[in-house]
Amino acid sequence: MILTNTHTTDHFHIFYWKSVLAITVVGLLAVACKTPQATVVNPSLPAKVMVKSKVASTKFLTGADNIESYLGLLRNKKVGALTNPSGQITYEYPYTYIDTVNHMQQSGMKSETMHIVDYLTQKTKVDLVKIYAPEHGFRGEGADGELIVDGKDVKTGIPIISLYGNSKKPSKEQLSGIEVLIFDLQDVGARFYTYISSLHYVMEACAENHIELVILDRPNPNGAIVDGPILEKEYSSFVGMHEIPVLHGMTIGEYALMINGERWLKDSLQCPLKIVPCENYRREMQYSLPVRPSPNLPNDQAINLYASLCFFEGTNVSVGRGTDKQFQIYGSPFLTSYHYSFTPKPNAGSKEPPQNGKECCGEDLSHIPKINHLELKWLIDAYRNTEQPEKFFNSYFTKLAGSKKLQRQIEGGMSEEEIRATWKSGLSKFREMRQKYLIYPDSFLTTN
């Protein structure tokens, strides 16, 4: 089941069907395991890092939903939170009503969803004193690449510190007074999605300032896929910091364990880490996001295609920024042999979209079946059919690819099969390393 929301001006609102997530997850749990069981945490993981659940439930819960399991880590402490509109909590509460048939009072449970910052400030006594904002901002109003400035949350009055402005790493001064920091962001499993880069810098800052970091884990909607070229360290940037493939197949909690375990922080520091796992989650479950994770990923289709189409950001081809089908279409003025066309225009997600105001010819992928690997055919075909191959790639492509190899391979006429064969050794080594840090079962991993 695919959720859609094509109203780009309504960015970061909860998708129309609030009940779909619960229905989808419950149904898939029934397929994945006949009798729902609590999450099986990898026994080799450090016990002091993994927060044990205090809730006996067969329902799917994100780390944030499992409130009782982490509230004790926050009580009587000065708390900061790195989050954005994806940081939603669904919680249950008792209520009473009058049974008009039997004329008696009855009791039951209701559920409600609200943002974690609003929940902590309204429903608990947690002393939340600072909010830290990643790319696109805390309330998600920043367009792609737009610098975010410090400010104050209008709703709660809590100061907001930008981690996507002049600095992407919180300073000692910005962390002053914080005893514990909550990290609650929805990742999509791609190396160049900047939330995992923010994770690295926050872990490093917490390690330097002896602040405990509590990660509220969430499913990776592409979590069953490990695929793509491995980044070469000399091409490290904010859109690719470490030697991992384009699709890493890990949750944000698992990736944090890898950062610590592989000593990737500056000076081999170790972040004081606590991870609150998802409950009753299996990696092969299809997870439909209830909130778009960033302005230009409006639905499940865009999230599934994101890693494959993002390579076009390093070319003269548009991926639909400035339309209502971001990362579901692609095209350029130099692909005139293609029959589908669109014209990007400024909107809430992109104030200056690539190829702004120009008719772009290409393909509409908004209704194709879900893909289970990193797809190169669209990139290769576009290069072979462009009217200006010498102007197709730009310097940003190397950062996205993680090396100069992929561009050279495409320009050299290699087929997709030949290119994929060059990834095998690197992917094999990565999967071996990755196995040490997995929290959740890996029974249906797609390896390419």
C-alpha positions as CSV (number, residue, x, y, z in Angstrom):
1,M,0.0,0.0,0.0
2,I,1.4,3.4,-1.0
3,L,0.5,6.6,0.7
4,T,0.5,9.7,-1.5
5,N,0.5,13.4,-0.7
6,T,1.1,15.7,-3.7
7,H,0.4,19.0,-2.0
8,T,3.8,20.4,-1.6
9,T,2.5,23.5,0.2
10,D,1.3,21.2,2.9
11,H,4.8,19.9,3.7
12,F,5.5,17.7,6.6
13,H,1.8,17.2,7.5
14,I,0.7,13.7,8.5
15,F,-0.5,11.8,5.5
16,Y,-4.2,11.7,4.9
17,W,-4.9,8.2,6.3
18,K,-3.6,8.1,9.8
19,S,-4.8,4.6,10.3
20,V,-2.9,3.2,7.3
21,L,0.4,2.9,9.2
22,A,-1.1,0.8,11.9
23,I,-3.1,-1.4,9.5
24,T,0.0,-2.0,7.3
25,V,2.3,-2.8,10.1
26,V,-0.1,-5.2,11.9
27,G,-0.8,-7.0,8.6
28,L,2.8,-7.4,7.8
29,L,3.6,-8.6,11.3
30,A,1.1,-11.3,10.8
31,V,3.0,-12.3,7.6
32,A,6.4,-12.0,9.1
33,C,5.7,-14.0,12.2
34,K,2.5,-15.8,13.1
35,T,2.8,-15.0,16.7
36,P,4.1,-11.4,17.4
37,Q,7.2,-11.4,19.6
38,A,9.2,-8.7,21.3
39,T,12.2,-7.5,19.3
40,V,15.1,-9.9,19.5
41,V,18.1,-7.7,20.2
42,N,21.5,-9.0,18.9
43,P,23.1,-10.5,22.1
44,S,26.5,-9.4,21.0
45,L,25.6,-5.7,21.3
46,P,26.8,-3.9,24.5
47,A,24.0,-4.3,27.1
48,K,24.8,-0.9,28.6
49,V,23.9,0.7,25.3
50,M,20.6,-1.0,24.5
51,V,17.6,0.2,26.5
52,K,15.4,-2.7,27.5
53,S,11.7,-2.3,26.9
54,K,9.5,-1.8,30.0
55,V,6.4,-2.4,27.9
56,A,4.9,-5.8,27.4
57,S,3.3,-5.3,24.0
58,T,2.8,-7.2,20.8
59,K,2.2,-3.9,18.9
60,F,4.7,-2.3,16.7
61,L,6.4,0.7,18.5
62,T,9.0,3.0,17.3
63,G,11.7,3.9,19.8
64,A,9.9,7.2,20.5
65,D,6.6,5.4,21.0
66,N,8.2,3.3,23.8
67,I,8.0,6.2,26.2
68,E,8.1,4.5,29.5
69,S,11.4,2.8,28.5
70,Y,13.4,6.1,28.2
71,L,11.6,8.6,30.4
72,G,13.8,7.5,33.3
73,L,16.9,8.6,31.3
74,L,15.5,12.1,31.1
75,R,14.1,12.8,34.5
76,N,15.8,15.4,36.7
77,K,18.2,16.3,33.9
78,K,18.6,19.2,31.4
79,V,17.5,17.7,28.1
80,G,18.1,18.7,24.5
81,A,16.4,17.3,21.5
82,L,17.6,16.9,17.8
83,T,14.5,16.3,15.9
84,N,12.1,17.6,13.1
85,P,8.5,16.9,12.1
86,S,9.2,13.2,11.7
87,G,9.7,13.0,15.5
88,Q,6.1,11.8,16.2
89,I,4.9,9.8,19.2
90,T,1.8,7.7,19.3
91,Y,0.6,7.0,22.8
92,E,-2.4,5.5,24.5
93,Y,-4.5,6.8,27.4
94,P,-7.5,5.6,29.3
95,Y,-10.9,7.1,28.9
96,T,-14.5,6.5,30.0
97,Y,-17.8,6.7,28.1
98,I,-21.5,6.0,28.6
99,D,-22.8,2.8,27.0
100,T,-26.2,4.1,25.8
101,V,-27.4,0.5,25.1
102,N,-26.7,-0.9,28.6
103,H,-26.9,2.5,30.3
104,M,-23.7,2.1,32.2
105,Q,-20.2,3.6,32.2
106,Q,-17.5,1.8,30.3
107,S,-13.8,2.3,30.1
108,G,-11.3,1.9,27.2
109,M,-8.1,3.1,25.7
110,K,-7.6,5.7,23.0
111,S,-4.5,6.6,21.0
112,E,-3.2,10.0,20.0
113,T,-0.2,11.2,17.9
114,M,1.8,14.3,18.6
115,H,5.3,15.6,18.2
116,I,7.9,14.4,20.8
117,V,8.7,18.0,21.8
118,D,5.1,18.8,22.3
119,Y,4.6,15.6,24.2
120,L,7.5,16.1,26.6
121,T,6.6,19.7,27.3
122,Q,2.8,19.0,27.8
123,K,2.6,15.5,29.1
124,T,5.7,15.0,31.3
125,K,7.9,17.0,33.7
126,V,11.0,16.5,31.5
127,D,13.1,19.7,31.5
128,L,13.5,20.2,27.7
129,V,15.7,23.3,27.4
130,K,17.1,23.3,23.8
131,I,16.0,22.1,20.4
132,Y,18.6,21.3,17.7
133,A,17.5,21.5,14.0
134,P,18.9,19.5,11.1
135,E,18.6,20.3,7.3
136,H,15.1,21.7,6.6
137,G,14.7,22.9,10.2
138,F,12.8,21.8,13.3
139,R,9.3,22.4,12.0
140,G,10.4,21.4,8.5
141,E,9.9,24.7,6.7
142,G,13.3,24.9,5.0
143,A,13.6,24.2,1.3
144,D,16.3,21.9,-0.1
145,G,19.8,23.2,0.7
146,E,18.5,26.3,2.5
147,L,20.6,27.4,5.4
148,I,18.7,27.3,8.7
149,V,19.2,30.0,11.3
150,D,18.9,29.9,15.1
151,G,15.6,31.0,16.6
152,K,12.9,30.1,19.0
153,D,10.0,27.6,18.6
154,V,6.8,29.6,18.4
155,K,4.8,26.8,20.0
156,T,6.9,26.1,23.0
157,G,9.2,29.0,23.3
158,I,12.2,26.7,23.5
159,P,15.4,28.0,21.8
160,I,16.3,26.4,18.5
161,I,19.9,25.8,17.5
162,S,20.6,25.2,13.8
163,L,22.9,22.4,12.7
164,Y,22.5,23.3,9.1
165,G,23.8,26.8,9.0
166,N,27.3,28.2,9.7
167,S,28.2,25.0,11.5
168,K,26.9,21.4,11.3
169,K,28.4,20.3,14.6
170,P,27.1,21.7,17.9
171,S,29.7,23.7,19.7
172,K,30.6,23.4,23.4
173,E,28.7,26.6,24.0
174,Q,25.6,25.4,22.1
175,L,25.6,22.2,24.3
176,S,26.2,24.2,27.5
177,G,23.7,23.1,30.2
178,I,22.7,19.9,28.4
179,E,23.1,16.7,30.4
180,V,21.4,14.3,27.9
181,L,20.5,14.8,24.2
182,I,17.6,13.0,22.4
183,F,18.1,12.1,18.7
184,D,14.8,11.4,16.9
185,L,15.0,11.7,13.1
186,Q,13.5,9.6,10.4
187,D,16.2,8.3,8.0
188,V,15.6,6.7,4.6
189,G,18.7,4.5,4.3
190,A,20.8,6.4,1.7
191,R,24.4,7.5,2.3
192,F,23.8,11.0,1.0
193,Y,20.7,11.7,3.1
194,T,22.2,14.3,5.5
195,Y,20.5,13.2,8.8
196,I,23.2,10.5,9.3
197,S,25.9,13.1,8.8
198,S,24.2,15.2,11.5
199,L,24.2,12.0,13.6
200,H,28.0,11.7,13.2
201,Y,28.7,15.3,14.3
202,V,26.3,15.2,17.2
203,M,27.9,11.9,18.4
204,E,31.3,13.6,18.2
205,A,30.2,16.7,20.1
206,C,28.6,14.5,22.8
207,A,31.7,12.5,23.1
208,E,33.9,15.6,23.5
209,N,31.5,17.2,26.0
210,H,30.6,14.0,28.0
211,I,26.9,14.2,27.2
212,E,24.8,11.1,26.9
213,L,23.0,10.7,23.5
214,V,19.7,8.8,23.5
215,I,18.7,7.6,20.1
216,L,15.0,6.8,19.6
217,D,15.2,4.3,16.7
218,R,12.9,4.2,13.7
219,P,12.6,1.7,10.9
220,N,14.5,2.3,7.7
221,P,12.0,2.1,4.8
222,N,14.8,0.8,2.6
223,G,16.2,-1.3,5.4
224,A,16.3,-4.6,3.5
225,I,18.6,-3.3,0.8
226,V,22.4,-3.2,0.8
227,D,23.6,-2.0,-2.6
228,G,25.8,0.5,-4.5
229,P,29.4,1.7,-4.7
230,I,31.4,2.1,-1.5
231,L,32.5,5.7,-0.8
232,E,36.3,6.3,-1.0
233,K,37.5,8.2,2.1
234,E,39.1,11.0,0.1
235,Y,35.7,11.9,-1.3
236,S,34.1,12.3,2.2
237,S,31.7,15.2,2.5
238,F,28.4,16.1,4.3
239,V,26.6,14.0,1.7
240,G,28.8,11.0,2.4
241,M,31.0,10.8,5.4
242,H,32.1,7.2,5.7
243,E,33.1,4.1,3.6
244,I,29.6,2.6,3.2
245,P,27.5,1.8,0.1
246,V,24.8,4.1,-1.2
247,L,22.1,1.9,0.4
248,H,23.4,0.7,3.8
249,G,20.4,-1.3,5.1
250,M,20.6,-0.1,8.7
251,T,18.4,1.9,11.0
252,I,19.8,5.1,12.5
253,G,20.5,3.2,15.8
254,E,22.4,0.5,14.0
255,Y,24.4,3.1,12.1
256,A,25.3,4.9,15.4
257,L,26.6,1.6,16.7
258,M,28.8,1.3,13.6
259,I,30.1,4.8,14.0
260,N,31.2,4.0,17.6
261,G,32.3,0.5,16.9
262,E,34.5,1.4,13.9
263,R,36.0,4.4,15.7
264,W,34.9,6.8,13.0
265,L,34.6,9.8,15.3
266,K,37.5,12.3,15.5
267,D,40.5,11.0,17.6
268,S,38.7,7.6,17.8
269,L,36.3,9.0,20.5
270,Q,33.4,7.0,21.8
271,C,30.0,8.6,22.2
272,P,28.1,7.8,25.5
273,L,25.2,6.1,23.8
274,K,21.8,4.7,24.6
275,I,19.6,3.2,21.9
276,V,15.8,2.7,22.4
277,P,15.0,0.0,19.8
278,C,11.7,-0.4,17.9
279,E,9.5,-3.1,19.3
280,N,8.0,-5.9,17.3
281,Y,9.9,-4.8,14.2
282,R,11.4,-7.0,11.5
283,R,13.6,-5.5,8.8
284,E,11.6,-7.1,6.0
285,M,8.4,-5.3,7.1
286,Q,7.2,-2.7,4.6
287,Y,7.2,0.5,6.7
288,S,5.0,3.3,5.3
289,L,6.1,6.7,6.8
290,P,3.3,8.6,8.5
291,V,5.1,11.9,8.0
292,R,7.3,12.9,5.0
293,P,10.9,12.9,6.3
294,S,11.9,16.0,4.3
295,P,10.0,18.4,2.0
296,N,10.9,16.7,-1.3
297,L,10.1,13.1,-0.3
298,P,6.3,13.4,-0.3
299,N,5.4,9.7,-0.3
300,D,6.6,6.0,-0.3
301,Q,7.3,6.0,-4.0
302,A,9.7,8.9,-3.7
303,I,11.4,7.4,-0.7
304,N,11.9,4.1,-2.6
305,L,13.3,5.8,-5.7
306,Y,15.3,8.4,-3.9
307,A,18.7,6.7,-3.7
308,S,18.6,5.8,-7.4
309,L,17.4,9.1,-8.7
310,C,19.5,11.3,-6.4
311,F,22.5,10.7,-8.7
312,F,20.7,13.0,-11.2
313,E,21.4,15.9,-8.7
314,G,25.0,15.7,-10.0
315,T,23.9,16.2,-13.6
316,N,21.8,18.6,-15.7
317,V,18.8,16.4,-15.2
318,S,15.9,17.4,-12.9
319,V,14.4,14.9,-10.4
320,G,11.2,16.8,-10.2
321,R,12.1,19.4,-7.6
322,G,9.6,22.3,-8.2
323,T,6.8,19.8,-9.1
324,D,4.5,17.6,-7.0
325,K,6.3,14.5,-8.1
326,Q,9.7,15.0,-6.5
327,F,12.0,12.0,-6.9
328,Q,9.3,10.2,-9.0
329,I,10.1,11.8,-12.3
330,Y,13.3,12.9,-14.1
331,G,14.0,14.9,-17.2
332,S,15.9,17.7,-18.8
333,P,15.8,20.1,-21.8
334,F,18.5,17.9,-23.5
335,L,16.4,14.7,-23.5
336,T,14.1,15.6,-26.3
337,S,13.7,12.1,-27.5
338,Y,11.6,11.2,-24.4
339,H,7.9,11.7,-24.5
340,Y,7.0,12.7,-20.9
341,S,7.5,16.3,-20.0
342,F,7.2,18.7,-17.0
343,T,8.3,22.2,-16.1
344,P,9.8,22.8,-12.7
345,K,8.6,26.0,-10.9
346,P,9.5,27.3,-7.4
347,N,7.4,25.8,-4.6
348,A,7.6,25.2,-0.8
349,G,10.2,22.4,-1.2
350,S,12.5,24.1,-3.7
351,K,12.7,27.9,-4.1
352,E,15.1,27.6,-7.1
353,P,14.6,24.2,-8.6
354,P,17.1,22.9,-11.2
355,Q,15.9,23.7,-14.8
356,N,13.5,26.3,-13.3
357,G,10.9,27.3,-15.9
358,K,12.3,25.1,-18.6
359,E,10.4,22.2,-20.2
360,C,12.1,18.9,-19.3
361,C,11.6,15.7,-21.2
362,G,12.1,12.4,-19.4
363,E,10.2,9.6,-17.6
364,D,7.4,9.4,-15.1
365,L,8.2,6.7,-12.5
366,S,5.4,7.5,-10.1
367,H,3.5,4.3,-10.7
368,I,6.2,1.7,-11.3
369,P,6.5,-1.3,-8.9
370,K,8.7,-0.9,-5.9
371,I,12.4,-1.5,-6.6
372,N,14.6,-3.6,-4.3
373,H,18.1,-2.5,-5.4
374,L,20.0,0.6,-6.5
375,E,18.8,1.2,-10.1
376,L,21.3,2.6,-12.6
377,K,19.4,2.2,-15.9
378,W,17.7,5.6,-15.8
379,L,21.0,7.4,-15.2
380,I,22.8,5.4,-18.0
381,D,20.0,5.8,-20.5
382,A,19.8,9.6,-19.8
383,Y,23.5,10.0,-20.4
384,R,23.4,7.9,-23.6
385,N,20.4,10.0,-24.9
386,T,21.4,13.5,-23.9
387,E,22.1,16.0,-26.6
388,Q,25.0,17.4,-24.7
389,P,27.0,14.5,-23.1
390,E,29.9,16.8,-22.3
391,K,27.7,18.9,-20.1
392,F,25.8,16.0,-18.5
393,F,27.8,15.6,-15.2
394,N,28.8,18.3,-12.8
395,S,31.3,18.3,-9.9
396,Y,28.6,17.3,-7.4
397,F,28.2,13.9,-9.0
398,T,31.5,12.7,-7.5
399,K,30.4,13.5,-4.0
400,L,27.2,11.6,-4.5
401,A,28.9,8.6,-6.1
402,G,31.6,8.6,-3.5
403,S,34.4,8.4,-6.0
404,K,35.2,9.2,-9.7
405,K,34.7,5.7,-10.8
406,L,31.0,5.7,-11.6
407,Q,31.2,8.7,-13.9
408,R,34.2,7.2,-15.7
409,Q,32.4,3.9,-16.1
410,I,29.3,5.5,-17.5
411,E,31.3,7.7,-19.9
412,G,33.3,4.7,-20.9
413,G,30.2,2.8,-22.1
414,M,30.1,0.1,-19.4
415,S,26.8,-1.7,-19.0
416,E,24.9,-1.7,-15.7
417,E,25.8,-5.4,-15.2
418,E,29.5,-4.6,-15.7
419,I,29.4,-1.6,-13.3
420,R,27.5,-3.6,-10.6
421,A,30.2,-6.3,-10.8
422,T,32.8,-3.8,-9.6
423,W,30.8,-3.3,-6.4
424,K,30.8,-6.9,-5.3
425,S,34.0,-7.1,-3.3
426,G,33.2,-3.8,-1.4
427,L,29.7,-4.8,-0.6
428,S,30.8,-8.2,0.7
429,K,33.3,-6.6,3.1
430,F,30.7,-4.1,4.2
431,R,28.0,-6.7,4.9
432,E,30.5,-8.6,7.1
433,M,31.2,-5.4,9.1
434,R,27.6,-4.4,9.2
435,Q,26.5,-7.7,10.7
436,K,28.2,-6.8,14.0
437,Y,26.0,-3.8,14.6
438,L,22.5,-5.1,13.6
439,I,19.8,-4.8,16.2
440,Y,17.0,-6.4,14.2
441,P,16.8,-9.7,12.3
442,D,18.2,-9.8,8.7
443,S,16.3,-12.8,7.4
444,F,15.2,-11.3,4.1
445,L,18.1,-9.0,3.2
446,T,18.3,-8.0,-0.4
447,T,21.9,-8.3,-1.5
448,N,22.9,-7.2,-5.0
